[in-house]
Amino acid sequence: MVALVLALAFTVWVDSRRIQRIEHIAALSRGESVPDPASLTGYTGGIRERVLPDHEGRSYEWIGQTQRMLAGGPWRVRQIDDENAPFGRPTHVASPYRWWLGLVAWNNQLLTGNPSGLAVERATLYADPLLHLLILVGTAWFAARHFGALPASLAALGVAALFPFAAGFLPGMPDDSTLGVLCALGSLLPLLAGLRALDTPNGEAGPRVRSAWFWFSVAGVFGGLGIWISPASQVPLALGLTLGALLTAWIRRPTTKGEPASLTLPWRAWSLSGAVTVLVASLVEFFPHHLGAWELRAVHPLYGLGWLGGGELLARTTDWLQQGGTSWKPKDIVIKLLALAALLAVPYVMVATGNPGFLAADLLSLRLTRLPDGILAANLAAWLKRDGFTPAAWAALLPLVLFVPALWLAVQRRTGTATRTALAVMLGAVLCAFGLAYLQLKSWALLEVTLLVLLIAITSHLGLDATNRLRRWLWTGGALLVLLPGIFQLIPPKKSLTDNVLTLPEAVGLVERDLAHWLAKRRGPGDPAVVLATPNLTTTLNYYGGLRGLGTLSWENPTGLTFAIRIAISTSRYEIIALLRQRGVTHIVIPSWDAYFDPHLQSASVQVGEMFYRSLNRWALPAWLRPIPYQLPSIPGFEKQSVRVFEVVDDQDEPVAASRMTEYFVEQGEWENAKASHQTLLKYPADFGVLVARAQLWAALNDAASFTPVFEPLLSRLASGADRYLPWDRRVSLAVVLARGKRLDLARDQVQRCLAEVTEDHLRSLSTNALYQLLVLGKTVGVEIADPRLRALAVDLLPAGVRPRI
């Protein structure tokens, strides 16, 4: 109980500190979102507010899907419409974690009265920490009930302190891998209990066999649920248990002639229960319309079939190893061939369809944890070669020493059949988990699950057989030395809790949230934007602003990503605009902090002609693309970053496009580019709109000597009616220029005409600065928008800090 209380207290303390940091960032960065109980997200316009501690797309996806489910959407999600616009993409993500997050949100809704969208935001703070506490208490209780107080004590401390295992249950970053860890533990601990029950020396064979069958079946059910959630984790674990079962059969074989054979382990019960669970999970997840897909990266009936066949072969192989001889009757041969065919069905389909199945890796596979500044490497060797044996490396690697005493006990005959059997099974699981963790750092948490169960098995042996108290104390001290270094990796730095200096993911999240909200306002609820951007930015623009996009890093969206890359590297302007209009793209966004397309541009550099993405970077814009001024929020450490936003429009006349380009540079404060674009304006001396743009530039630079020679002919041309064909936004620019030239009488006429003709689309098309200048001019000359709805919209489109001036 002391160990359990200490483990619980430490876990709650660490999680509360992390939640405190999240709330601090939320208080620092409160946006302009207006709560709306009727909205799916809880905010007006379907935008989202909370900045997640980690910049990872899966968390955004879980939140969005859960909000839709609680708002009356489907309880199984098979289609995502916000990516690969306008067609969307399929999704094979398993539902249980969404249901768990929805359950936590539902309870928050009951307790606080929050609308469902806001309840999901709050639930993200507690869903994974609650799972961690459930695993901690459940593991300690199960170990105490079946293996004794000392194994339970060490298990509780291990669940709380193992690194990176305990770092997987982070508040504010929902991830289904936490539920996968629960299932992994559930697929191992009952096996230990079943082995213990079968090999207990006291009692009749019948009850012991029935108890073993029960616990093996429970382990199979948890393993099947684990495959439902993540085949990439649970299938290797099942293969490791199969390896351990073969080692066990070798250990349990009779060593002398006439020695009675040990009781057969119920591997058929394990495989049958697991196979049935997988088949039921497949039906629950995909019945009736999606059962025909051959997608083995998600739960599939073939996994159940393979498990069933593998279990039958395993049972027959272990019987042969333990009892000697095997039957070659026709019936048995047929059964063996069918079992082999069932087992080989999964690898055959993987090869035939080119589907990696449970061997698939994703970007998260490169990350040891999702902590700020967490370890990122291609594999274990690359990590150690780059960083060496850092404290984090020692904390992760030290638990591996448990393999040594486990192996030593397993090969010693005097250890006893029960302990050797349990250790052999767990050693097989550890070996396969280590192979996976070596290749994918993300799987290190799964490896530590197997090591934790191995620790329970070793300590249980000491509790049963050791009468030497000194030996027990030495083992306990050694185990603590292995477990406790992880504590120092889990404790958040005290300074960071209320520090206003943001981590890179926090800063990027704030910037991209502001950008998403700004773009969402520009388009309006009835005309949502479709954005071509880098994959990570596409995901966050969708999450924060409800904007649809093309390419993301989801493995189910290869079409959208390929399409986005194709546009970026294309050298044909005709092809590009055709592709953009085909997909309904309204905006192109290029962030300086995300260089995803650069490697693709480099690999495609052999193409003849300039690639589209590079032409945007040097401002060689086609006539159907208009730059939109946007100022990044001021964030320390992010001052040198920038983002370019382009709107896909109808073809513009060359003078109009050049004028808008110059005014864009003026508003962005890019004076060198503005002066360079002025040279382009000189090509159109007869165009009235060009005169307006030139005057804007010299007025912004306070260059009276250059302003006057442009302003005077502008007045002369205006008097002759040269403004009659000006586009609406160019008329706003004219009004501003007249005001700067101190001709408020003429500016008033232009403002009055602008406000009389204004529409919602007009207001949304103006840059923030132009809209502000228009409203200030209107106030100055005593003219305002007649329609109250449009007047309110104009003010709402401005940043909150400047609204009081209007």
Phi, psi and omega in degrees: 000323178298314180297319181295316180296317178298317180295317179296315182298317180296315182297314180296320180297313180297314181296321180295324178293320178293320177296322178300319178295317180299317180292327178295316178296321179298320179291324179292326194245026183302123182276198183260015185296140179253121180301140180214104183301334182279346182280148178300322183268350184094358180231148179302135178086002178070021177272173178231154190248315191292130176271124182281148181296336184239140183268074186227131189294329183296323179297317178300320182295317180298318181295312181299316181294320180292321177297319178295320181297315181287340178273011178104007179282183182293147178277348169239129183254120180241355183218133174248118184268348186275351179244160182051046181301147358267007188273335185079187179214157175284162173223139180245012182297138183289151186275333189306320181292324177298321178294321178296313179298321177295324178295315178297319179294321179298319177294321176298322179296319179294321185280326188249341185080008178297145170298160189301320181299314178290328178297324178294319177302316179292324183296331180297337179287337190239344188299307182287318173301324177296319176299321178299315179295320177298317178296318181298307182294317182296318179295315180297317180296314182296317180294320179295321183290324188252337188233345176117173187290317183295313175301322180294321180297312180293325178297317179298315179294324179294316179299326182278330192246341183299134178241129013266007183309306185289345179277003180273352185251064188268138176290146176081001181227073185301137183204130183287352178297334178295320177291327176296323177297318177302315180293325178296316176297319180293338179273350182251312184300315178298329176298318177299317180296320178295318178296320179295317180295321184290325186259011174296127186292337182266153175098163181282159183293323184301304178299324180294318179295317180296319178296318178297317178301318181298311184289325175296322178293320177299317178298320178296321178297314179296322177297320177296320177295325177296321176294324176303315184281316184203094175302329183297335178263315190280327180296313175301325178294318177296322177295323177295320177294325176296317176299316178297324178296322178293321175297323179296316180299323178294321179292322186274000180292150176296136182259345177230152181294132180089352178290132181293142180290146176292160177298138181289135178285140187278065180290336176294320177297319179298311183288323181294314180295320178295317181296316180297319179298318179296317181295317178296318179298321178298319179293315180299321185279322192237352181288141359258347195267350188236022181280345185274355182285144177259049182262105185265007171278352174240172179302138184212145179305333179298328177296320177295318179297316179296320178296318179298313179294318179296321178296321178295314178296322179296315180298317181291323180293317180293324175298318181295318180292324183277323188250345179079139178079155177212155184274137177241029174294153181307318180298316181292323178297317179298316181298317180295319180294318178296319179296319178296319178298319179296319180295321183278354183298318182296305179298327179296313180294323178301315180288317185294324183262354184070022182264124183290342177058226184290351177273358183296144175240156175228184183296329178293340179297341182274354187252131177289316176217174175254019175293155175304135182059035180290164182292133178227118182201159182293324179195183183297315182298318180295322179296308183293326178294323182281313188258341185076195183269080177281169175305322178295321179295317178298318181297325180280325187273332184304319180301342179295340180294342177298337179297327185293304178296328179295316180293319180298316178293325184291330183269351180274123180294328182288351180297323183110141185299319184300311181291317180299321178297311181298316181294321180297318179298314183289327178296323175299318178295320180297317182298313180293320179295323178294319177301318179292317182293329177297321182277327183228111184299332180302330184279004179296328176297321177296319177301319182288336171299313180295323179292325178296317178291324176298321177299318178298318181295317180294313182295326177298320177298318179296323179292329182277319193252339187270129174256355181272109182296326179299320179297319179296317181293322178296317179297317180298316179297319178296320179296320179295322177297329178283322188276320195283339176303334179295337181303318185290340175276339185269334183289122177292143176301133183300322182298328188284346187295314182243016179285132180276356175283122187270148169287165181300314177300322179294315180296314180297320179299317179296317181295314184289330173295314179299317179297317181296316179297319180296314179295320180298321178292323181296328184269325181087160185293331183271357184220068186295151181278151169241121193249135167258113182211179174297155187303314180296319179293323176302317180295315183287327176296324175292316183294309185280326187242359182069023182271136178276158181212187182254278189271131171228174182269008175294136182293344178274001183240049178293329181296312181296319181292317178298321180296316180297317179295321180300318179294317184299323185261000182292147178250002182251116179296327180291319178295319184297310183293327177296318180292319180296317181288329176299322181266359178072027182292130180253335183218148171241128184236127182239104178271141180287337185273001181228107185256039186302319185284344186302314178298326179291323177294321180293318181290336180263013186291350179285350180295151176273126181106164182274131180286147188303313184298321179289326178295327177293323181293336178252016172065030173268083189268142171287168185292342183263015181234129183238125177287139181243120181294134175213131180257127177294146173297151183280112180229124179304132181090351182245013188293331185275358181273159180209166177218139178250129181241127178237139178253133177278119184232177171293158181305130179263148169297148184301316179298321180295314180298317180294322179295315179296324179297313180299316180293330175298311181297323179298312182293327180279351181076021178267082192288325179295316177296323180297317180293324178293321180290337177299329178296326176292322180297330182293346177287346185236066185293339184270354185274127183293320179297328177294321176300319179298314181296319179297319178295322177301315182298309185291329176294318180295328180274359183055038180258086184296327182295328178270334183289315186299316180295343177266322187290322183295312175295333177296317179296320181296317180291325179296321180296334180267008176083028183288350184271003190297333184252015180295135169300156187302315182292331178287331176292324175299317178299320178299317180299318180295317180297318179297321178294319179292333176275008177064034173246069183295334178297314178288324178298322181298319179298317181291319179296317180300318180291319178300313184286335177286327183266356191297142174232172178299318179297322177301312182298317182289337182280340182285148172290164182301317182292318180296320179296318179298315180297322179297314182291323177295317177299317179301318179294323182294318184265003175080033179234139177221168179291130185288320183285119181300326181294315178292325178296318179292321178297318181300318179291321182295331180287347179274153174300150184300328184291338183255353182298321180301334180289340180271000000 
